[in-house]
Amino acid sequence: MDQTGKPFSYETFPNSGQIAYFSMEIAIHPGMPTYSGGLGVLAGDTLRSMADLGVPAVAFTLLHRKGYFQQHLGPDGAQSEDVQPWNPADYCTGEPARITVSIEDRVVTARAWRYDMEGRFGHIVPIYLLDTDLDCNSGWDRGLTDHLYGGDTNYRLQQEIVLGMGGVRIAKALGLDVNVYHMNEGHAALLTLGLLESQLGGGPLGAPTEYDIEQVRRKCVFTTHTPVPAGHDRFSTEQTIRILGGDRTARLERLGCFKDGLLNMTVLALHFSRYANGVALQHGRVSREMFPEFPIDSITNGVHASTWTSAHMQQLFDEEVPAWRCDNLYLRNLIDLPEQKILAAHARAKEELLAEVASRTGLVLNPKVLTLGFARRAATYKRADLLFTSPERLQQIAA
């Protein structure tokens, strides 16, 4: 922080260019169903922190007009889903710029909606949500940005063309000065192909030199999140040729971006990144075992503290270390805080949570019982059953 109590601002370096942060999902606002789980929450928290710190950044994602899905649980516990339509104009401002991408030899036009993420001291991080719901597109193409993780792998690859290659083009159309492209997971990896083609003059043909590849690599960084193969996007050669095009597929094959006969988006992102990281120390180790040909560092996931800290805990922090709102490192000073104060604040927050559960469901839970809950997307590869591999340890925690 400086002498005014504000954190260090990256605006001190006005000519350093911007960071462009790409993520398939971003938890921007509770009324915008543009996220499904941890990846989106992390992306939103990262951007909130950037806004607080004054980082010169912009972000790109898809609009997801119909959301992920609204979950309903029946009396027997069975799940049913509804779409989550929302109106972008209620939260965002439409940008006039239009760009095109090629999908299955079709020209698909996209626009962007802008949402301004404002930080604690007024710094803005613009978030651009790409949208293909335009009259000039076919019915199918208008729906490409409707659903988060909807449809099959064909739909997914088409979406990733819009996000990656379309995002690079919309950034240029908006006149943004980007010098770092951050891929949050492999969904945006095709931005590297867009940058490479721009380096080669704008077209898919031509043989890139090592210099061309290095120019792209200097601009790209990558965060991988998933410790199991099922969480990494992979597409068959047939799909890639049909959707992305034969010339582009051949180029990616020559560059070594196929693994086990499949276009692997994580390999593509790693190949073109000057820096890559996992999201925890152990995850970094696992990722290096999965992709031993690449150096992968680790940065442990964090949260935007003031977003996720309960009101009772925030009040306690304000009393003890008020500077925590400017710099979360001050929370280290709570190590000497009497345990009873923490337990009391936690108990009040838990009472409010259980009261909310009771008002919504009629189910009254015992505040003295350790209660574990599952929220939103319970994909099998997330391995929720790991919680129950050691009941004895759970009993020790509960005690």
Secondary structure, DSSP 8 states (H G I E B T S, - for coil): --TTS----GGG-TTS-EEEEEES-----TTS----SHHHHHHHHHHHHHHHHT--EEEEEE--TT-S-EEEE-TTS-EEEE-----GGGT-EE----EEEEETTEEEEEEEEEEEEE-TTS-EEEEEEEE---TTS-HHHHTTTT-TT-S-HHHHHHHHHHHHHHHHHHHHHTT--EEEEEEESGGGTTHHHHHHHHHTTSSS-S---HHHHHHHHTTEEEE---SSGGGS-EEEHHHHHHHH-HHHHHHHHHTT-EETTEEEHHHHHHHT-SEEEESSHHHHHHHHHHSTTS--EE------HHHHS-HHHHHHHHHH-GGGGT-GGGGGGGGGS-HHHHHHHHHHHHHHHHHHHHHHH-----TTS------S---GGG-GGGGGS-HHHHHHHH-
